[in-house]
């Protein structure tokens, strides 16, 4: 660990999900590929649907910018409107089914025993919550038993680094923000967002990047670390 600020008392810990507790890139790419295959089997004109629905997603977000904060709603609307534009029979029902499958595939990830052990140990000492800009499901990930709640960006709560999710989690925990340590991999979304919301913050930096190379004007976390196992020092 590299410490930048003195840590205060920690009454609870919040975790980012994507790219903190698991590698999100392969998971999303797999879910996207399965979605395209599923759609192609039902709509013959959609052999390569990725670019088509990406354009529709950009369109629905341009019409309603708050949808940029809701990964589920923006994708769902893109599917519905894109299928309707193609003249597909029962487009809404097909979009609903496609979205349900995507959410299942998107959280189809088996985490290693070391992650389960760490979360079990941490949750035995302090309440844990998840704070994510994405739509991974902690129950489907097999992590629900460790967390007291999960907070996701959506129509009523803007994505990190906005304070909405952090403040909602603090209210849920009935704690002041400064009593919560947030752990995440993204210096802007996780660290800047948490600090500006009044949290303490720890930067997960598995690649050992230089914090000075990440841009000017960034607030320093309380500490950075390269291995999740090092969080056992918080026990």
TAPEWO-V604303 format. One record per residue. N is the residue number from 1. RES is the residue in one small letter. OMEGA is omega in radians with two decimals (999 if undefined). NEAR is the number of other C-alpha atoms within 12 Angstrom. Layout:
N_RES_OMEGA_NEAR / N_RES_OMEGA_NEAR
This chain:
1_x_3.01_24 / 2_x_-3.08_21 / 3_x_3.11_15 / 4_x_-3.12_18 / 5_x_3.06_17 / 6_x_3.09_15 / 7_x_2.99_21 / 8_x_3.08_19 / 9_x_-3.12_18 / 10_x_-3.14_26 / 11_x_-3.14_29 / 12_x_3.14_38 / 13_x_3.01_43 / 14_x_-3.14_48 / 15_x_2.78_48 / 16_x_3.13_47 / 17_x_-3.04_37 / 18_x_3.09_34 / 19_x_2.99_28 / 20_x_3.11_32 / 21_x_3.12_36 / 22_x_3.13_31 / 23_x_-3.00_22 / 24_x_-3.06_26 / 25_x_3.13_16 / 26_x_-3.13_18 / 27_x_3.13_26 / 28_x_-3.14_26 / 29_x_3.10_19 / 30_x_3.13_22 / 31_x_3.10_28 / 32_x_-3.13_30 / 33_x_3.12_22 / 34_x_3.11_26 / 35_x_3.13_35 / 36_x_3.12_30 / 37_x_-3.14_23 / 38_x_3.13_27 / 39_x_-3.12_32 / 40_x_3.12_20 / 41_x_-3.07_17 / 42_x_3.12_22 / 43_x_-2.97_26 / 44_x_-3.14_16 / 45_x_-3.08_17 / 46_x_3.12_23 / 47_x_3.10_18 / 48_x_-2.98_21 / 49_x_-3.05_29 / 50_x_-3.13_26 / 51_x_-3.12_17 / 52_x_-3.11_23 / 53_x_3.03_31 / 54_x_3.11_23 / 55_x_3.10_20 / 56_x_3.13_27 / 57_x_3.08_30 / 58_x_-3.12_24 / 59_x_-3.10_22 / 60_x_3.10_27 / 61_x_3.11_24 / 62_x_3.12_15 / 63_x_3.12_15 / 64_x_-3.03_17 / 65_x_3.12_18 / 66_x_3.09_20 / 67_x_3.07_28 / 68_x_3.13_29 / 69_x_-3.05_29 / 70_x_-3.08_29 / 71_x_-3.12_32 / 72_x_-3.08_31 / 73_x_-3.12_31 / 74_x_3.11_36 / 75_x_-3.11_37 / 76_x_3.12_33 / 77_x_3.11_35 / 78_x_3.10_36 / 79_x_-3.09_42 / 80_x_-3.09_30 / 81_x_3.11_31 / 82_x_3.12_33 / 83_x_3.10_32 / 84_x_-3.14_21 / 85_x_3.10_18 / 86_x_-3.12_20 / 87_x_-3.12_14 / 88_x_3.08_22 / 89_x_3.12_15 / 90_x_-3.07_18 / 91_x_-3.10_25 / 92_x_3.12_22 / 93_x_3.11_18 / 94_x_3.11_28 / 95_x_3.12_33 / 96_x_-3.13_24 / 97_x_3.13_21 / 98_x_-3.13_35 / 99_x_3.12_32 / 100_x_3.11_23 / 101_x_-3.12_25 / 102_x_-3.13_34 / 103_x_3.08_33 / 104_x_-3.14_26 / 105_x_-3.06_28 / 106_x_3.13_35 / 107_x_-3.12_34 / 108_x_-3.04_26 / 109_x_3.09_29 / 110_x_-3.14_22 / 111_x_-3.09_24 / 112_x_-3.13_17 / 113_x_-3.13_14 / 114_x_3.10_19 / 115_x_3.13_27 / 116_x_-3.13_24 / 117_x_-3.14_19 / 118_x_-3.11_27 / 119_x_3.09_36 / 120_x_-3.13_23 / 121_x_-3.13_22 / 122_x_-3.09_30 / 123_x_3.08_28 / 124_x_-3.10_20 / 125_x_-3.09_18 / 126_x_3.04_25 / 127_x_3.09_32 / 128_x_2.97_37 / 129_x_3.06_39 / 130_x_3.10_46 / 131_x_-2.99_48 / 132_x_2.98_46 / 133_x_-3.08_38 / 134_x_-3.06_35 / 135_x_3.04_37 / 136_x_-3.07_38 / 137_x_-3.09_30 / 138_x_3.10_36 / 139_x_3.12_22 / 140_x_3.09_19 / 141_x_-3.12_29 / 142_x_-3.06_23 / 143_x_-3.02_34 / 144_x_-3.07_21 / 145_x_-3.12_21 / 146_x_-2.97_30 / 147_x_3.08_34 / 148_x_3.13_28 / 149_x_3.09_29 / 150_x_-3.06_34 / 151_x_-3.07_38 / 152_x_3.07_34 / 153_x_3.14_36 / 154_x_-3.06_27 / 155_x_-3.09_22 / 156_x_-3.13_18 / 157_x_-3.09_27 / 158_x_3.10_30 / 159_x_2.89_32 / 160_x_0.28_37 / 161_x_3.03_29 / 162_x_-3.03_29 / 163_x_-2.95_29 / 164_x_-3.07_31 / 165_x_3.14_41 / 166_x_-3.12_51 / 167_x_3.09_32 / 168_x_3.13_29 / 169_x_3.12_39 / 170_x_3.11_36 / 171_x_3.12_18 / 172_x_-3.13_23 / 173_x_-3.08_27 / 174_x_3.14_17 / 175_x_2.97_23 / 176_x_-3.11_23 / 177_x_-3.07_35 / 178_x_3.12_28 / 179_x_-3.07_30 / 180_x_3.03_39 / 181_x_3.08_44 / 182_x_-3.12_52 / 183_x_3.14_46 / 184_x_-3.05_43 / 185_x_-2.99_39 / 186_x_-3.06_34 / 187_x_-3.13_38 / 188_x_-3.04_27 / 189_x_-3.07_35 / 190_x_-2.99_45 / 191_x_3.12_40 / 192_x_-3.13_32 / 193_x_-3.12_40 / 194_x_-3.11_47 / 195_x_-3.13_36 / 196_x_3.07_27 / 197_x_3.10_30 / 198_x_3.13_26 / 199_x_2.77_37 / 200_x_-3.01_40 / 201_x_3.09_47 / 202_x_-3.09_45 / 203_x_3.04_45 / 204_x_-3.00_38 / 205_x_-3.02_29 / 206_x_-3.12_23 / 207_x_3.12_14 / 208_x_3.14_18 / 209_x_3.05_18 / 210_x_-3.12_17 / 211_x_3.13_27 / 212_x_-3.11_13 / 213_x_-3.03_11 / 214_x_3.09_16 / 215_x_-3.13_13 / 216_x_3.04_11 / 217_x_3.14_12 / 218_x_3.05_20 / 219_x_3.14_27 / 220_x_3.03_31 / 221_x_3.02_38 / 222_x_3.02_30 / 223_x_3.01_31 / 224_x_-3.11_34 / 225_x_-3.08_31 / 226_x_-3.08_23 / 227_x_3.11_25 / 228_x_-3.13_32 / 229_x_-3.12_23 / 230_x_3.11_22 / 231_x_3.07_28 / 232_x_3.07_21 / 233_x_3.12_13 / 234_x_-3.11_26 / 235_x_999_19
